[in-house]
Amino acid sequence: MSQHPLFDLTGKVALVTGATHGLGLAMAEGLASAGATVVINGHSSQEKITRAVAHLTDQGYKAVGYQFNVCDESEVEQAVSQIEAEVGAIDILVNNAGIIKRIPLLELSVEDWQQVIHTDLTGVFIMSKAVVKNMVARKQGKVINICSMMSELGRDSVGAYAAAKGGLKMLTQNMATEWARHNIQVNGIGPGYFATEQTAPIRVPGNPMNEFIIQRTPAGKWGDPNDLQGAAIFLAGGASDFINGQVVYVDGGILATIGKPANE
């Protein structure tokens, strides 16, 4: 069956930061399945990048990997130039790289605060600035910023993360404000609670957090990382050409409700 042209990414190059595992890799796989050549970025481990690329190429998808730190402006500039020279013009940028530190605000050091803000917010600014200047010259491009439910609400012990993701929502809107005139669409995806390797220790019967998430999510379950692929393909393709500055929350409905008490 042929793919609908509004969702066909054949011939496009998509750079996904922090895509060696988890939600980033799932979104990269979705974009690759729609025809894009995917550039996998990671920072900490070349081995993880190689493994992620193999995961995609083993399925017949087009994928390459580049190791660089999204928070280092000179590294980013060099990597973007190298990617565009070796792979092709970057049509789609997915700003997924991020960290979280679960520390109450009164116990959070300034150094930890700054590390989260620098990675989750400033890193998106650095990456986007480097990539989008070339999109402006070509008069087209897609930027997808990975926000969070914490772009909308607070939760104990994640103050720095919530501040960064709240800022990222507004940065997304400001990017759209400045770049829409150049035929560049900038939008966000806000994931809910997903079943990943990182959440595996929580997702066991009897764990209070597991029960809380299942009870408070109208869908009654954790999200599958592949549930993010549709939103990523939509925002990366022609179907979203007149959508700008929006955040699509893929959360099973949790932000739509105050939830229900246990055993209701």
Buried (B, 14 or more C-beta within 10 A) or exposed (E): EEBEEEBBBEEBBBBBBBBBBBBBBBBBBBBBBBBBBBBBBBBEEEEBBBBBBEBBBEEEBBBBBBBBBBBBBEBBBBBBEEBBEEBEBBBBBBBBBBBBBEBEEEEBEEEBBEBBBBBBBBBBBBBBBBBBEBBBEEEBBBBBBBBBBBBBEEEEBBBBBBBBBBBBBEBBBEBBEEBBEBEBBBBBBBBBBBBBEEBEEBBEEEEEEBEBBBBBBBEEEBBEBBBBBBBBBBBBBEBBEEBBBBBBBBBBBBBEEEBEEEEE
